[in-house]
């Protein structure tokens, strides 16, 4: 079974109110459709960082986000992930202003997770940074995870 690390933006698209922007509403719909069968198709993981971010904000919304993740396996933090996150920032694969995004990537890489599901196009699924991210993970001694959207996973499920 393939493994998927769930980044915080995915959770927000599953439990959030339908967004008025049609583009974001479409992301929400695709994410919810993917999530409906994801636990049966993938071994899903989150980190404490994901849980911390999901727990921020409005208490009712935060509880809804955290409840969604109750059955998802938790990846324990490691010194190796911290070091790789620092390397990702040092090598400019992730902006220094976004150390948490570097940590999401490094946790998945160090844990050997195959995919990171995200809607963060700015710092994680940025096509201008993908090669730097992959090369930095390899430089750190880890295979880079494939970074993609839940929609991409959904659209390729029948191909596997």
Secondary structure, 3 states (H helix, E strand, C coil): CEEEEECHHHHHHHHCCCCCCHHHHHHHHHHHHHHHHHHHHEEEEEEHHHHHHHCCCCHHHHHHHHHHCCCCEEECCCHHHHHHHHHHHHCCCCCCCCHHHHHHHHHHHHCCCCEEECCCCCCCCCCCCHHHHHHHHHHCCCCCCEEECHHHHHHHHHHC
